[in-house]
């Protein structure tokens, strides 16, 4: 099984999208809008809350101040590559 790259940077974008930079040099766009109806992510419908994102260095996830997080494997496998 191939190891997935680590998330090294993440930026919130308009339309509830994330631009995620990985340790292999790839930048990918992850669409969050479909997840915002799910209970753990409902608070992120607030654009201000959505923008408060960071990388949890201990868990290796992308996380928000309000406690939600996303596994990097999901971010990688369910995103599309960007040309940057």
C-alpha positions as CSV (number, residue, x, y, z in Angstrom):
1,X,0.0,0.0,0.0
2,X,1.3,3.4,-1.0
3,X,1.7,5.9,1.9
4,X,-0.4,9.0,1.5
5,X,1.4,12.4,1.6
6,X,1.0,14.6,4.7
7,X,-0.9,17.9,4.7
8,X,1.6,20.7,4.9
9,X,-0.7,23.7,4.3
10,X,-4.4,24.4,4.0
11,X,-6.3,27.4,3.0
12,X,-10.1,28.0,3.1
13,X,-11.6,29.3,-0.2
14,X,-14.9,30.8,-1.3
15,X,-17.8,28.3,-1.7
16,X,-16.7,26.1,1.2
17,X,-13.7,24.7,-0.6
18,X,-10.2,23.9,0.8
19,X,-6.9,24.2,-1.1
20,X,-4.7,21.6,0.5
21,X,-1.0,21.4,-0.1
22,X,0.6,17.9,0.4
23,X,4.1,16.8,1.2
24,X,4.5,15.3,-2.3
25,X,4.2,18.9,-3.8
26,X,0.6,18.4,-4.9
27,X,-2.1,21.1,-4.3
28,X,-5.6,19.7,-4.4
29,X,-9.1,21.3,-4.0
30,X,-11.5,19.7,-1.6
31,X,-15.2,20.6,-1.8
32,X,-16.8,20.8,1.7
33,X,-20.3,22.0,0.9
34,X,-21.8,18.5,0.7
35,X,-20.5,17.7,4.2
36,X,-21.9,20.8,5.9
37,X,-25.4,19.2,6.4
38,X,-23.8,16.4,8.5
39,X,-24.0,16.9,12.2
40,X,-20.3,17.3,13.0
41,X,-19.8,19.9,10.3
42,X,-23.0,22.0,10.6
43,X,-21.2,24.8,12.6
44,X,-19.0,25.4,9.6
45,X,-21.9,26.8,7.6
46,X,-20.8,30.0,9.3
47,X,-18.2,31.5,6.9
48,X,-16.2,32.9,9.9
49,X,-16.1,29.5,11.6
50,X,-15.1,27.9,8.3
51,X,-12.1,30.2,7.9
52,X,-10.6,29.2,11.3
53,X,-8.8,26.2,10.0
54,X,-5.4,24.7,10.9
55,X,-3.4,21.6,10.8
56,X,-3.4,19.5,13.9
57,X,0.2,18.4,14.1
58,X,-0.4,15.7,16.7
59,X,-3.3,14.0,14.9
60,X,-2.1,14.9,11.4
61,X,-5.6,16.1,10.4
62,X,-7.0,19.4,9.1
63,X,-9.1,20.8,12.0
64,X,-11.2,23.8,13.0
65,X,-11.3,25.7,16.3
66,X,-14.8,24.4,16.9
67,X,-13.5,20.8,17.1
68,X,-14.3,19.3,13.7
69,X,-11.5,17.6,11.7
70,X,-11.0,15.7,8.4
71,X,-8.7,12.8,7.9
72,X,-6.0,13.6,5.3
73,X,-6.8,10.4,3.4
74,X,-10.3,11.7,2.7
75,X,-8.9,15.1,1.7
76,X,-6.5,13.5,-0.7
77,X,-8.7,10.8,-2.2
78,X,-11.8,12.9,-2.6
79,X,-10.2,16.0,-4.0
80,X,-9.2,17.2,-7.4
81,X,-5.7,18.3,-8.4
82,X,-5.0,22.0,-9.0
83,X,-2.4,23.6,-11.2
84,X,-0.6,26.2,-9.1
